[in-house]
Amino acid sequence: MSDAPPHFADRLIQRVRTLGHPLCLGLDPHLPAIPALFRRGSMLPGDPQTAEAAHSFLSAVLARYGDRIAVVKPQSAFFEQLGWRGLQVLERIVAQAHAQGTQVLLDAKRGDIDSTAAAYAEYLNPDGALRVDALTVNPYLGRDTLAPYFKRAESDGRGVFVLVKTSNRGSGDYQDRLIDGQPLFEVVAASLNETAQSLQGPQTGWSALGVVVGATYPEQSERVRALLPNALFLVPAYGAQGGGAKDAVRAFVRTTSGRREGGIVSSSRGLLFPDGSQTDDVRTWERAIDAARDRAIEELGSATSGT
């Protein structure tokens, strides 16, 4: 019998511990914001040169990070808008991240029924065409639609992050609606606890089932943590979207070492397009990217250490 595959949460948490911070680099290549240094042709989605520009830009950003982060989070929509060329770019970026020793969390927010969900779960197949380490999914079609992803998490050491309390302003339109006196986001969180327990990592105790809880809602994040004590949190909206470092890690758990852990904190625009990066000068661009990287690492490292 072959050995069980490495557990997603164990790999991620151990790497975060080694690095001393939970920063996740969001890879969202907003076409209008790509700096002049990398722009080619018209930069319209249908222009073949646009995909190469996006790849050149993201590849250069990844190179500036090297092995200093545990995980990157490409947003699939920004690649899909470029057609088949964009999917090729995504494959190349995933391969580069893996070559640098960085895990890949594909932010696709998939959600569908039966065989369609099973097809989406192929993102998590180690022998699939596009091999990522984890995937974001939407639970609002019901728990049965999540089963194919959880099956992959268990059999192949992958991670699944379920939308629970998202960072956008309109999230409360549905997620805060009361169901028998309880907000819907809490109902969703509570429904995941049994699976989260079953997917615990043998080394760290953290689960391969994670949840998405925005940094813009720190109080709600603490309520989700109470319902899901060993689920990893994916916390978007840090930085450019207004979430501070301390709020972002508010629902992380204090360990015996004194540090907080239990998730990753994602930033994209603040790291991809920081002040000073809109230039055609290589050295100026590198300094801007490095400064944003170092600032985020320092802020989140301090927030998780309690300093």
Summary of the structure (lengths in Angstrom):
residues: 307
radius of gyration: 18.7
end to end distance: 46.7
largest distance: 58.0
contacts: 1056
relative contact order: 0.15
helix: 46%
strand: 19%
